[in-house]
């Protein structure tokens, strides 16, 4: 049941996102679009309540409950950035606004990647907190080993992402010497 609900929440996320952007840019109803985009956190609340309800009704804590905690953590850590990124692309494609891209080179790129990594740290912290609450809620140490293993999974992912982020600081990509980005001429021709 929990896996089906996670899938439903993910589908619901993209449906609400598409509807919100369509109302904002295609139908020129920005308030309605914003209201739809603001409904997205409700999906995570539904998943959280359903997971707690499942555990309350005596379900054996397993990988599905851990996955639900990681999904909620990811949404808290990266959901806003994902919506903002897609909103920028929709504004560019459907409203003619300039596309704002993240920096591509040097320390500016490293700072950007560090901000993304901080989202992963937030996701791991939220998932850990939810998993710890579930462990306390179940209250039986012999039944919660799968939940405990998901905590290490969350922090392992944050650690790997942190190492990748560190490479942007240690070996920053240098901008082309002539100031033009590689392939810029090809993109200009395609855009015409």
Buried (B, 14 or more C-beta within 10 A) or exposed (E): EBEEBBEBBBEBBEEBBEBBBBBBBEEEBEEBBBEBBEEBBEBBEBBBEBBBEBBEEEBEBEBBBBBBBBBBBBBBBBBEEBBEBBBBBBBBEEEEEEEEEEBEEEEEBBEBBBEBBBBBBBBBBBBBBBBBBBBEEBEEEEBBEBBBEBBEBBBEBBBEBBEEBBEBEEEBEEBEEEEEEEEEEEEEEEEE
